[in-house]
Amino acid sequence: MNKKVLFISYFFPPVGGIGSLRISKFVKFLPQFDWQTYVLTVKKAFYPIVDEDLLKEIPPSVKVVKINYFEPAFWSRNRLWRSFLAYALYPLILFPDRQFLWFLPALISSYKIVKANHIKVIFTSSSPISNHLIGFCLKKITKVKWVADFRDEWTQSSYLKFLTPVHRYLAGILEKLILKNADQITTVSDGLTDSYQTMLNKNSEKFTTITNGFDGQDFLNLNKKLSKNKLVLAHAGSLYGSRKADIFLIAFKELNFKDVDLKFIGLKKRLSHKESLEELAKANVLLLILSPMDNSSVMTGKIFEYLALRRPILALAPEKSGATKLIKKLKVGEVVNPENKLEIKKTLLKMYQKWLKNDLTIPRVNIEQYERKKLTGNLAELFNKLIEKNSKIKLCLIGNIQSSQNQSLCNYFVKKDYEVHFITIKPGNTKGTKTYLLTDSSFTPWYFIKSLYKIKKIIQKIKPNIVHGQDLVFAGIWAYLSGFRPYVVTTWGSDVMNYDKFIKTEKYLIRKTLQKADLVTRQPMDKIIFCPRTIGPIYNIDILILAFATIAEKDKNIRLALLENIADENYLLEIEKLIIKYNLVDKVIFWTKVDNRRMVDYYNQAEVIVSISSSDGCSVSFLEAMACEKKIVATDLPYIQEWKNGKNLWQVPVRNVEATIIAISGALRYPLSKWQKLGEANRRMVAEKAEINNNFEKLNKFYQSLI
């Protein structure tokens, strides 16, 4: 996976609560959408809720970095001390929230993670707002794409009380800075999205609603058996601020039910998320309590898990709340004003009477859209769109543009829609590539230093995504000394063979260049002749072996690849005897038989394709070789004539060793620069389209992984 995202979150398992739950579920499912996920969090959080079960859900592929930070709350476990810090001192001296203490170490660590792992997207979620402050600064420093996730309102919240007007004023400024600078804003409800969209006065393209949800795996093997003798009402989670149950409790007490139980799960004893669900599953009615002041932005995370339990919901919620709208839309329960005792009593009686008649049911509604995995898929799609909006990948090559290999490389990545720049030691150009000439190529120390200075200036101007030195000495060393990361080095045979001849300074620079490189590739030293035909008498593999024996005597860097597709075991034995007789054991390789799609890999590794059968129609392998723009040596059979077009292939008589030697040698010697047009013409002659160069495609994937 070369798509990488960093989550920056103070709250993360084993910390519990809805904020930690949202992040942990995203992190759990993102790898399934081809996103390598990194998480930066704290080793120990100043927060009372712990849920070890959530930690078990994090996939091994997710890389979690936990950091220490200065936190006086850890000096003592005394509740008075911690309450003094949380509710008296911190609100006065820390802004935007008490988690600001982790800001600086988190910023430093997140910067290192982004740079070391080529992170493409960062994701921050509030509360705490300090997470967004880290994201804001990191965005400014690294220019990486940033998604800011809001689970609640901040300055418009009815729950949050600012200590002074100055605090509220500064919060308003920071809130707008976050909204303006984030590449994307996500929220947990349409109401919250509308609120922030209005605040920023922007169109909807920057905003996406990704609600909280439920994880179907959490509901497997739950004991959902209900009591036959009692109606059980259950509420999970904490009540705080203006979210109170006092009027409801008065109404409930006045009704004086004898066969109704009321449970507030997690108030007396903290339970894990899984344990809470197990208790809720035993209830007939699920109780949802909101504040009378809650607006359309308030949905609450627990409502989606209530939906997954398929139980009627009794919501004490204002008409304008997001939760009310959802319950009424899906027809999954009753909604009453939390301050209207009479209405609460009427609704309780109504549900009680339905229970007595065994009629306390809700319609089976489709809630698939609220599944955590599907919601994570929506987030992954948002990430994908963000990185797709990036400008072209800028590739800066250093080397000799006159090399046919380098010209082919440039052409390939131009076709891949890269923006290709080439800093060259020799004059030249290729279509679609911008070139920069290093003058006075005398290869003296002064030339080396002067060129390095010029290269650094060019790289600063280009601002590439990748720098690639097309040899170790000097291009690779220049790439290393430029100070740019990531950089790639391609080594040549001469780089390795001449190492002992270099002076100490050169050897030191070579070692450092190889050690610091993000990727080291090598130019293939062996030329490969490939025969894609079945090993059987009709395909004349014995003639090919005899011809190859002569060719291999003259060229030590050549190999013959045969396909491990055997039609005749006795004939194979004959071939093996010839290989041993002519000392070709190290020269002849057998490639495993693969499907048609992977055969393209084999063609692209070869310089010449040989098909010298005694009798044949127009074979698939012949067309595949043409489609891959390869030089082809084939027997002069009737089908060849319809594909013959000047010098676009080499023909030989059937079972003629001498002619086969001449044809293969001629194909190997034929200049790549001249063959290019002929190969392209061959490709155009066949209907099938295929990848032209598998090695370049692999390099493309390496490039992608480094950015």
VMD Tcl script that draws the C-alpha trace (Angstrom):
set ca {
  {0.00 0.00 0.00}
  {1.62 3.25 -1.05}
  {-1.29 5.42 0.13}
  {-0.45 6.48 3.65}
  {-2.46 8.44 6.22}
  {-1.49 9.67 9.67}
  {-4.16 9.97 12.38}
  {-3.26 12.46 15.09}
  {-5.47 11.80 18.09}
  {-5.03 12.38 21.80}
  {-7.83 9.88 22.41}
  {-6.99 6.38 21.19}
  {-7.33 2.90 22.72}
  {-6.89 1.87 25.45}
  {-8.63 5.18 26.15}
  {-12.38 4.63 25.83}
  {-15.26 6.93 24.96}
  {-16.97 7.96 21.73}
  {-14.00 9.99 20.43}
  {-11.62 7.08 20.78}
  {-14.23 4.69 19.36}
  {-14.70 6.72 16.16}
  {-10.97 6.87 15.48}
  {-10.33 3.21 16.35}
  {-13.06 2.01 13.97}
  {-11.67 4.12 11.11}
  {-8.22 2.72 11.82}
  {-9.57 -0.83 12.03}
  {-11.09 -0.80 8.54}
  {-8.89 1.61 6.53}
  {-6.25 -1.02 5.61}
  {-9.03 -2.91 3.80}
  {-9.30 0.09 1.48}
  {-5.57 0.06 0.62}
  {-4.55 2.80 3.04}
  {-1.47 2.18 5.19}
  {-2.45 3.76 8.50}
  {-0.24 5.45 11.08}
  {-1.48 6.76 14.43}
  {0.16 9.29 16.72}
  {-1.22 9.37 20.25}
  {-0.09 9.63 23.88}
  {1.36 6.85 26.01}
  {-0.86 7.91 28.88}
  {-3.91 10.17 28.62}
  {-5.39 12.43 31.27}
  {-8.82 10.82 30.87}
  {-10.78 8.49 33.15}
  {-12.31 6.01 30.66}
  {-10.27 2.92 29.73}
  {-11.35 0.18 27.31}
  {-8.68 -2.44 26.62}
  {-11.01 -4.35 24.27}
  {-10.81 -1.59 21.66}
  {-7.04 -2.00 21.52}
  {-7.43 -5.64 20.45}
  {-9.27 -4.56 17.29}
  {-6.38 -2.55 15.85}
  {-4.85 -4.52 12.92}
  {-1.14 -5.45 13.18}
  {-0.47 -3.49 9.97}
  {-1.39 -0.22 11.69}
  {1.69 1.56 13.01}
  {0.88 3.25 16.34}
  {3.38 5.74 17.77}
  {2.83 6.71 21.41}
  {4.66 9.66 22.93}
  {5.24 11.07 26.39}
  {4.38 14.65 27.24}
  {4.56 16.98 30.22}
  {1.40 16.44 32.30}
  {1.28 17.59 35.97}
  {-1.92 15.56 36.44}
  {0.28 12.45 36.54}
  {2.21 13.76 39.54}
  {-0.50 12.60 41.88}
  {-3.58 10.38 41.83}
  {-5.32 12.67 44.28}
  {-8.76 13.55 42.86}
  {-8.69 17.07 44.32}
  {-5.37 17.77 42.60}
  {-6.61 16.50 39.25}
  {-9.93 18.34 39.54}
  {-8.06 21.55 40.36}
  {-5.97 21.18 37.22}
  {-8.83 20.16 34.93}
  {-11.47 22.65 36.02}
  {-9.55 25.57 37.55}
  {-5.94 25.99 36.43}
  {-5.92 24.51 32.91}
  {-8.91 26.51 31.57}
  {-7.14 29.65 32.75}
  {-3.65 29.06 31.35}
  {-4.06 26.54 28.51}
  {-5.61 27.31 25.14}
  {-7.47 25.94 23.24}
  {-7.93 23.12 25.78}
  {-6.16 21.20 28.51}
  {-4.63 18.78 25.97}
  {-2.50 21.64 24.62}
  {0.35 20.22 26.70}
  {0.88 17.51 24.10}
  {1.00 20.00 21.20}
  {4.77 20.52 20.86}
  {5.95 16.89 21.27}
  {3.11 15.78 18.98}
  {4.04 18.32 16.31}
  {7.70 17.24 16.36}
  {6.83 13.53 16.25}
  {4.18 13.92 13.54}
  {6.62 15.89 11.37}
  {9.15 13.05 11.64}
  {6.48 10.45 10.77}
  {5.30 12.42 7.73}
  {8.83 12.88 6.40}
  {10.10 9.37 7.14}
  {7.07 7.57 5.71}
  {5.99 9.93 2.91}
  {2.53 10.40 4.40}
  {-0.03 11.66 1.87}
  {-2.89 12.67 4.21}
  {-3.18 13.66 7.87}
  {-6.43 13.29 9.81}
  {-7.26 15.10 13.04}
  {-10.47 14.89 15.05}
  {-11.86 17.10 17.81}
  {-12.25 17.23 20.62}
  {-9.65 18.12 21.72}
  {-9.13 21.09 19.42}
  {-5.40 20.78 20.09}
  {-5.42 17.89 17.59}
  {-6.51 20.36 14.90}
  {-3.87 22.87 15.98}
  {-1.23 20.20 15.37}
  {-2.80 19.46 11.98}
  {-2.85 23.15 11.07}
  {0.86 23.62 11.85}
  {1.85 20.36 10.15}
  {-0.08 21.38 7.04}
  {1.79 24.69 6.90}
  {5.18 23.03 7.34}
  {4.83 19.97 5.09}
  {2.04 20.97 2.64}
  {0.52 17.50 3.15}
  {-3.24 17.14 2.65}
  {-5.22 17.65 5.86}
  {-8.69 16.44 6.87}
  {-10.17 18.05 10.00}
  {-12.95 16.04 11.63}
  {-15.46 17.70 13.97}
  {-17.48 15.49 16.31}
  {-19.08 18.47 18.09}
  {-19.54 22.18 17.79}
  {-16.93 24.34 19.47}
  {-17.66 28.05 19.75}
  {-21.37 27.46 19.08}
  {-21.68 24.64 21.63}
  {-24.31 25.00 24.34}
  {-22.22 22.81 26.66}
  {-18.90 24.64 26.49}
  {-18.45 27.70 28.68}
  {-15.48 29.96 27.90}
  {-13.66 31.39 30.88}
  {-13.49 34.94 29.50}
  {-14.63 36.85 26.40}
  {-10.98 36.84 25.31}
  {-10.95 33.04 25.31}
  {-14.12 32.97 23.19}
  {-12.69 35.55 20.78}
  {-9.44 33.61 20.32}
  {-11.41 30.38 19.88}
  {-13.45 31.99 17.11}
  {-10.28 33.03 15.28}
  {-8.70 29.57 15.61}
  {-11.92 27.83 14.56}
  {-12.06 29.81 11.31}
  {-8.34 29.22 10.69}
  {-8.91 25.48 10.95}
  {-11.94 25.60 8.65}
  {-10.15 27.71 6.04}
  {-6.86 25.81 5.97}
  {-8.04 22.20 6.13}
  {-8.31 20.60 2.70}
  {-11.48 18.81 3.79}
  {-13.87 19.12 6.73}
  {-15.77 16.07 7.96}
  {-18.48 16.08 10.63}
  {-20.74 13.55 12.33}
  {-24.08 15.04 11.24}
  {-25.66 17.04 8.44}
  {-26.66 19.69 10.98}
  {-23.06 20.12 12.10}
  {-21.94 20.26 8.46}
  {-24.50 22.99 7.75}
  {-23.36 24.94 10.81}
  {-19.69 24.98 9.79}
  {-20.52 25.55 6.15}
  {-22.50 28.65 7.13}
  {-19.66 29.85 9.36}
  {-17.16 29.57 6.53}
  {-19.63 30.73 3.87}
  {-18.35 28.05 1.50}
  {-19.99 25.63 -0.90}
  {-20.46 21.98 -0.05}
  {-17.39 20.61 -1.86}
  {-15.15 21.12 1.15}
  {-17.55 19.47 3.61}
  {-18.53 15.83 4.04}
  {-20.80 14.23 6.61}
  {-19.52 10.89 7.88}
  {-21.75 9.94 10.78}
  {-20.83 7.70 13.65}
  {-22.11 4.17 13.22}
  {-22.03 0.59 14.39}
  {-19.59 -2.24 13.80}
  {-21.52 -5.38 12.89}
  {-18.75 -7.51 14.38}
  {-19.49 -6.02 17.82}
  {-23.00 -7.49 17.70}
  {-22.02 -11.07 16.96}
  {-22.79 -13.57 19.73}
  {-24.64 -11.03 21.89}
  {-27.20 -12.57 24.24}
  {-30.39 -10.80 23.11}
  {-32.77 -12.87 25.22}
  {-35.39 -10.64 26.83}
  {-37.06 -11.04 30.20}
  {-40.58 -12.45 29.93}
  {-41.77 -10.94 33.19}
  {-40.32 -7.45 33.07}
  {-40.13 -4.54 30.67}
  {-36.52 -3.35 30.72}
  {-35.55 0.22 29.77}
  {-31.82 0.88 29.44}
  {-29.58 3.89 28.86}
  {-25.85 3.61 28.16}
  {-23.25 6.30 28.74}
  {-22.84 9.39 30.86}
  {-25.17 12.29 31.58}
  {-23.59 15.72 31.90}
  {-24.38 19.43 31.73}
  {-27.96 20.01 30.63}
  {-28.36 16.38 29.61}
  {-30.31 15.28 32.66}
  {-32.77 12.55 33.53}
  {-34.39 14.27 36.55}
  {-37.79 15.04 34.96}
  {-37.89 11.60 33.36}
  {-37.14 9.94 36.70}
  {-39.95 11.87 38.39}
  {-42.39 10.79 35.65}
  {-41.21 7.19 35.88}
  {-41.56 7.14 39.66}
  {-45.08 8.60 39.55}
  {-46.23 5.81 37.22}
  {-45.16 3.31 39.89}
  {-44.62 0.40 37.52}
  {-44.23 -2.97 39.27}
  {-42.91 -4.92 36.32}
  {-40.62 -2.34 34.69}
  {-36.86 -2.11 35.31}
  {-34.83 1.01 34.52}
  {-31.07 0.62 33.98}
  {-28.43 3.31 33.60}
  {-25.49 1.34 32.24}
  {-22.03 2.61 33.11}
  {-22.99 5.20 35.73}
  {-22.04 3.23 38.83}
  {-19.38 1.03 37.24}
  {-17.51 1.75 34.03}
  {-17.94 -0.99 31.46}
  {-16.11 -1.71 28.24}
  {-17.85 -0.94 24.97}
  {-18.54 -4.65 24.45}
  {-19.96 -5.06 27.97}
  {-22.26 -2.07 27.46}
  {-23.64 -3.61 24.28}
  {-24.26 -6.89 26.09}
  {-26.32 -5.07 28.72}
  {-28.24 -3.04 26.13}
  {-29.09 -6.22 24.22}
  {-31.13 -7.40 27.23}
  {-33.38 -4.32 27.16}
  {-36.82 -4.02 25.52}
  {-36.56 -0.25 25.10}
  {-33.40 1.82 24.61}
  {-33.39 5.20 26.29}
  {-31.73 8.21 24.63}
  {-31.40 11.42 26.65}
  {-30.44 14.74 25.06}
  {-30.36 18.31 26.28}
  {-33.35 20.60 25.63}
  {-30.82 22.94 23.98}
  {-29.46 20.39 21.51}
  {-29.87 21.48 17.89}
  {-29.77 19.81 14.48}
  {-26.02 19.20 14.79}
  {-26.49 16.79 17.71}
  {-26.98 13.15 16.71}
  {-25.07 11.26 19.47}
  {-22.95 8.26 18.66}
  {-24.99 5.73 20.63}
  {-28.08 6.12 18.44}
  {-26.51 4.03 15.66}
  {-25.74 1.17 18.00}
  {-29.30 1.42 19.29}
  {-30.43 0.99 15.68}
  {-28.20 -2.06 15.26}
  {-29.80 -3.70 18.32}
  {-33.21 -3.46 16.59}
  {-35.00 -2.28 19.73}
  {-37.56 0.56 20.03}
  {-35.95 3.85 21.08}
  {-37.44 6.25 23.59}
  {-35.72 9.58 22.95}
  {-35.96 12.50 25.34}
  {-34.89 15.04 22.78}
  {-35.91 18.44 21.41}
  {-37.78 18.52 18.12}
  {-34.93 20.30 16.34}
  {-32.19 17.78 17.20}
  {-30.56 15.59 14.59}
  {-31.41 12.48 16.62}
  {-35.12 13.36 16.53}
  {-35.09 13.72 12.76}
  {-33.39 10.35 12.31}
  {-35.73 8.45 14.65}
  {-38.81 9.91 12.98}
  {-37.43 9.29 9.51}
  {-36.77 5.61 10.23}
  {-39.85 5.20 12.50}
  {-37.84 3.32 15.10}
  {-39.23 4.79 18.31}
  {-40.87 7.61 20.21}
  {-39.57 11.14 20.75}
  {-40.72 13.41 23.60}
  {-39.67 16.77 24.96}
  {-37.21 16.08 27.83}
  {-38.84 18.88 29.89}
  {-42.47 17.78 29.42}
  {-43.30 15.41 32.28}
  {-46.88 14.76 31.10}
  {-45.75 13.76 27.60}
  {-43.07 11.53 29.06}
  {-45.65 9.71 31.22}
  {-48.04 9.28 28.28}
  {-45.29 7.83 26.10}
  {-44.08 5.47 28.83}
  {-47.64 4.19 29.31}
  {-48.08 3.77 25.56}
  {-44.93 1.67 25.29}
  {-45.83 -0.29 28.43}
  {-49.25 -1.20 27.03}
  {-47.65 -2.31 23.74}
  {-45.30 -4.52 25.72}
  {-48.23 -6.12 27.57}
  {-49.80 -6.94 24.19}
  {-46.47 -8.28 22.91}
  {-46.56 -5.54 20.27}
  {-43.47 -3.54 21.21}
  {-41.76 -3.78 17.84}
  {-40.27 -1.53 15.16}
  {-40.12 -1.95 11.38}
  {-37.05 -3.68 9.93}
  {-35.21 -0.78 8.31}
  {-32.07 -0.78 6.20}
  {-29.23 0.63 8.29}
  {-26.35 -0.65 6.16}
  {-25.25 2.92 5.44}
  {-24.32 3.32 9.12}
  {-22.01 0.29 9.21}
  {-18.54 1.35 10.36}
  {-16.82 -0.43 7.49}
  {-19.00 1.34 4.92}
  {-18.44 4.69 6.64}
  {-14.68 4.05 6.59}
  {-15.01 3.33 2.88}
  {-16.52 6.80 2.50}
  {-13.53 8.26 4.35}
  {-11.09 6.29 2.16}
  {-12.87 7.62 -0.94}
  {-12.46 11.15 0.42}
  {-8.73 10.51 0.96}
  {-8.45 9.13 -2.59}
  {-10.05 12.24 -4.07}
  {-7.69 14.44 -2.08}
  {-4.53 12.84 -3.41}
  {-5.98 12.63 -6.93}
  {-6.37 16.41 -6.85}
  {-2.61 16.75 -6.45}
  {-0.69 18.08 -9.41}
  {1.39 15.74 -11.56}
  {4.18 13.82 -9.87}
  {7.42 15.69 -10.51}
  {10.34 13.42 -11.34}
  {13.85 14.88 -11.51}
  {16.42 12.63 -13.20}
  {20.18 13.24 -13.12}
  {22.51 11.60 -15.64}
  {23.20 11.46 -19.37}
  {20.10 12.04 -21.48}
  {21.88 10.70 -24.56}
  {21.57 7.18 -23.11}
  {18.83 5.24 -24.91}
  {17.86 3.71 -21.55}
  {17.34 7.15 -20.05}
  {15.40 8.34 -23.08}
  {13.12 5.31 -22.80}
  {12.70 6.02 -19.10}
  {11.70 9.63 -19.81}
  {9.26 8.59 -22.53}
  {7.67 6.02 -20.27}
  {7.01 8.39 -17.38}
  {5.84 11.19 -19.65}
  {3.21 8.73 -20.91}
  {2.40 7.99 -17.27}
  {1.55 11.70 -16.93}
  {4.59 12.52 -14.79}
  {6.21 15.94 -15.06}
  {9.73 14.85 -16.02}
  {12.85 16.98 -15.59}
  {16.34 15.82 -16.60}
  {19.60 17.37 -15.37}
  {22.08 16.08 -17.96}
  {25.86 16.03 -18.34}
  {25.54 15.78 -22.14}
  {23.41 17.90 -24.48}
  {20.20 16.35 -25.75}
  {16.47 16.28 -25.32}
  {13.47 14.01 -25.53}
  {9.84 14.88 -26.14}
  {7.89 15.96 -23.07}
  {10.94 16.24 -20.81}
  {12.47 19.51 -19.65}
  {16.28 19.33 -19.71}
  {18.97 21.26 -17.82}
  {22.55 21.01 -19.14}
  {25.54 20.90 -16.82}
  {28.24 22.62 -18.90}
  {31.99 21.92 -18.95}
  {31.83 18.16 -18.36}
  {35.52 17.77 -17.52}
  {34.86 15.71 -14.35}
  {37.34 17.64 -12.22}
  {36.71 18.36 -8.50}
  {35.84 21.96 -9.42}
  {33.35 20.75 -12.04}
  {31.82 18.39 -9.47}
  {31.34 21.13 -6.87}
  {30.12 23.71 -9.37}
  {27.63 21.23 -10.82}
  {26.39 20.27 -7.36}
  {25.63 23.93 -6.62}
  {23.73 24.21 -9.91}
  {21.85 20.95 -9.28}
  {20.71 22.14 -5.85}
  {19.42 25.38 -7.38}
  {17.54 23.49 -10.11}
  {15.97 21.09 -7.59}
  {14.88 23.99 -5.39}
  {13.23 25.58 -8.41}
  {11.55 22.38 -9.66}
  {10.38 21.20 -6.21}
  {10.16 17.58 -7.38}
  {8.54 14.67 -5.58}
  {11.48 12.36 -6.36}
  {15.11 12.79 -7.43}
  {16.68 9.85 -9.28}
  {20.42 9.61 -9.98}
  {20.91 7.52 -13.12}
  {24.31 6.20 -12.06}
  {26.13 5.98 -8.76}
  {29.14 8.07 -9.78}
  {28.46 11.02 -10.20}
  {24.67 11.37 -10.54}
  {23.82 9.31 -7.46}
  {26.30 11.20 -5.29}
  {24.87 14.50 -6.53}
  {21.38 13.26 -5.61}
  {22.62 12.44 -2.09}
  {24.50 15.71 -1.60}
  {21.56 17.76 -2.89}
  {19.92 17.11 0.48}
  {16.62 16.24 -1.19}
  {14.49 13.33 0.02}
  {13.34 10.89 -1.23}
  {16.03 10.04 -3.74}
  {16.69 6.94 -5.85}
  {20.02 5.67 -7.21}
  {20.53 3.31 -10.14}
  {23.89 1.49 -10.12}
  {25.69 0.33 -13.26}
  {28.18 -2.51 -13.63}
  {31.04 -0.03 -13.96}
  {30.11 1.56 -10.62}
  {30.69 -1.74 -8.84}
  {33.59 -3.08 -10.90}
  {35.64 0.10 -10.55}
  {35.04 0.60 -6.82}
  {38.57 -0.42 -5.81}
  {40.01 2.18 -8.18}
  {38.25 5.11 -6.44}
  {40.06 7.28 -3.91}
  {39.00 7.30 -0.23}
  {36.78 10.37 -0.58}
  {34.93 8.83 -3.50}
  {34.49 5.53 -1.64}
  {33.10 7.38 1.38}
  {30.59 9.28 -0.77}
  {29.57 6.07 -2.55}
  {28.90 4.32 0.77}
  {26.90 7.27 2.16}
  {24.92 7.58 -1.08}
  {23.90 3.92 -0.96}
  {23.18 4.00 2.79}
  {20.94 7.08 2.66}
  {19.12 6.28 -0.60}
  {15.41 5.54 -0.28}
  {15.71 3.05 -3.12}
  {18.66 1.50 -4.98}
  {18.02 -0.09 -8.38}
  {20.45 -1.57 -10.87}
  {20.67 -1.72 -14.61}
  {20.21 -5.31 -15.79}
  {23.65 -6.66 -16.74}
  {22.36 -9.76 -18.56}
  {20.58 -9.70 -21.88}
  {17.82 -12.29 -22.08}
  {16.68 -14.32 -25.07}
  {13.23 -15.75 -24.36}
  {11.44 -18.64 -26.05}
  {7.77 -18.70 -24.96}
  {6.99 -21.97 -26.77}
  {6.17 -25.38 -25.28}
  {9.11 -27.76 -24.83}
  {8.31 -30.25 -27.57}
  {9.99 -31.43 -30.82}
  {7.83 -29.28 -33.11}
  {9.18 -26.09 -31.52}
  {12.85 -26.92 -32.17}
  {14.21 -26.00 -28.74}
  {17.25 -28.20 -29.51}
  {18.13 -25.95 -32.48}
  {17.80 -22.91 -30.23}
  {20.14 -24.48 -27.64}
  {22.77 -25.19 -30.30}
  {22.55 -21.64 -31.64}
  {22.65 -20.17 -28.15}
  {25.79 -22.16 -27.27}
  {27.68 -20.32 -30.02}
  {26.23 -16.91 -29.10}
  {27.03 -17.40 -25.39}
  {30.70 -18.08 -26.17}
  {31.04 -14.56 -27.58}
  {28.77 -12.74 -25.09}
  {29.27 -13.61 -21.42}
  {26.34 -11.40 -20.29}
  {23.56 -13.25 -22.02}
  {21.02 -15.83 -20.91}
  {18.38 -18.01 -22.50}
  {14.99 -18.28 -20.80}
  {12.74 -21.25 -21.56}
  {9.15 -21.68 -20.43}
  {8.55 -24.57 -18.04}
  {5.71 -25.86 -20.23}
  {6.60 -29.47 -21.11}
  {4.83 -31.45 -23.83}
  {7.35 -34.30 -24.18}
  {9.41 -35.58 -21.23}
  {11.84 -37.48 -23.48}
  {12.46 -34.34 -25.50}
  {13.06 -32.40 -22.28}
  {15.69 -34.97 -21.33}
  {17.38 -34.41 -24.69}
  {17.37 -30.64 -24.08}
  {18.88 -31.06 -20.61}
  {21.68 -33.22 -22.05}
  {22.49 -30.49 -24.59}
  {22.57 -27.86 -21.83}
  {25.05 -29.95 -19.84}
  {27.13 -30.85 -22.91}
  {27.69 -27.21 -23.88}
  {28.24 -25.97 -20.26}
  {25.07 -23.85 -20.31}
  {23.73 -24.81 -16.88}
  {24.32 -21.29 -15.55}
  {23.17 -19.69 -18.79}
  {19.80 -21.36 -19.39}
  {16.96 -20.57 -16.99}
  {13.49 -22.08 -16.80}
  {10.63 -19.70 -16.07}
  {7.50 -21.05 -14.40}
  {4.40 -21.29 -16.54}
  {2.04 -18.41 -15.68}
  {-1.28 -17.02 -16.89}
  {-1.48 -14.79 -19.97}
  {-1.49 -11.55 -18.01}
  {1.76 -12.37 -16.22}
  {3.41 -13.54 -19.43}
  {3.80 -9.85 -20.24}
  {6.35 -9.68 -17.40}
  {8.46 -12.33 -19.11}
  {8.34 -10.60 -22.50}
  {9.37 -7.29 -20.96}
  {12.44 -8.79 -19.31}
  {13.72 -10.15 -22.63}
  {15.58 -8.37 -25.39}
  {14.78 -10.91 -28.13}
  {11.86 -13.34 -28.46}
  {12.53 -16.57 -30.40}
  {9.83 -18.77 -31.95}
  {11.32 -21.24 -34.46}
  {8.70 -23.97 -34.78}
  {8.59 -26.36 -37.74}
  {4.88 -25.81 -38.31}
  {2.64 -23.13 -36.93}
  {-0.27 -20.81 -37.41}
  {-0.16 -17.26 -36.08}
  {0.54 -18.09 -32.43}
  {-0.60 -16.09 -29.43}
  {3.01 -15.81 -28.23}
  {4.02 -14.23 -31.55}
  {1.28 -11.59 -31.24}
  {2.12 -10.98 -27.58}
  {5.76 -10.37 -28.46}
  {4.73 -7.88 -31.15}
  {2.34 -6.15 -28.75}
  {5.23 -5.78 -26.29}
  {7.35 -4.14 -29.03}
  {10.02 -6.86 -28.80}
  {12.53 -7.96 -31.44}
  {11.35 -11.30 -32.82}
  {13.23 -14.17 -34.47}
  {10.81 -16.60 -36.14}
  {10.84 -19.39 -38.74}
  {9.91 -18.45 -42.28}
  {6.41 -19.95 -42.27}
  {3.41 -18.76 -44.35}
  {1.71 -16.86 -41.49}
  {4.78 -14.64 -41.11}
  {4.16 -12.91 -44.44}
  {1.06 -11.07 -43.23}
  {3.08 -9.58 -40.37}
  {6.29 -8.86 -42.26}
  {6.83 -5.13 -42.75}
  {10.36 -4.24 -43.78}
  {12.85 -4.99 -40.99}
  {10.33 -5.49 -38.22}
  {11.37 -9.12 -37.53}
  {14.12 -11.67 -38.31}
  {13.19 -14.79 -40.32}
  {15.11 -18.10 -40.39}
  {14.61 -21.38 -42.28}
  {13.22 -24.32 -40.32}
  {15.89 -26.15 -38.23}
  {18.81 -24.10 -39.50}
  {21.33 -23.55 -36.70}
  {23.64 -21.20 -38.60}
  {20.79 -18.95 -39.77}
  {19.39 -18.87 -36.23}
  {22.77 -17.75 -34.85}
  {22.99 -14.94 -37.40}
  {19.39 -13.80 -36.81}
  {19.59 -13.73 -33.00}
  {22.99 -12.00 -33.06}
  {21.65 -9.42 -35.49}
  {18.61 -8.77 -33.31}
  {20.80 -8.34 -30.23}
  {23.08 -5.87 -32.02}
  {20.25 -3.83 -33.56}
  {20.27 -0.39 -31.84}
  {17.38 0.27 -29.48}
  {17.05 3.83 -30.78}
  {16.39 2.52 -34.31}
  {14.18 -0.32 -33.14}
  {11.81 1.93 -31.19}
  {9.77 3.02 -34.21}
  {9.67 -0.52 -35.60}
  {8.50 -1.87 -32.25}
  {5.77 0.74 -32.04}
  {4.68 -0.16 -35.56}
  {4.48 -3.82 -34.55}
  {2.32 -2.92 -31.59}
  {-0.04 -0.96 -33.77}
  {-0.39 -4.01 -36.01}
  {-2.00 -6.10 -33.31}
  {-5.34 -5.41 -31.71}
  {-4.22 -6.29 -28.22}
  {-2.75 -3.49 -26.08}
  {-0.26 -4.36 -23.35}
  {2.14 -2.70 -20.97}
  {5.35 -1.80 -22.82}
  {7.97 -2.13 -20.13}
  {7.40 -4.02 -16.92}
  {10.63 -2.77 -15.34}
  {9.47 0.81 -15.73}
  {6.09 -0.11 -14.28}
  {7.81 -1.56 -11.22}
  {9.82 1.63 -10.93}
  {6.59 3.62 -11.21}
  {5.20 1.69 -8.22}
  {8.41 2.34 -6.28}
  {8.13 6.06 -7.08}
  {4.53 6.07 -5.86}
  {5.50 4.36 -2.61}
  {8.22 6.92 -1.91}
  {6.02 10.00 -2.19}
}
mol new
graphics top color blue
foreach p $ca { graphics top sphere $p radius 0.5 }
foreach p [lrange $ca 0 end-1] q [lrange $ca 1 end] { graphics top cylinder $p $q radius 0.2 }
display resetview
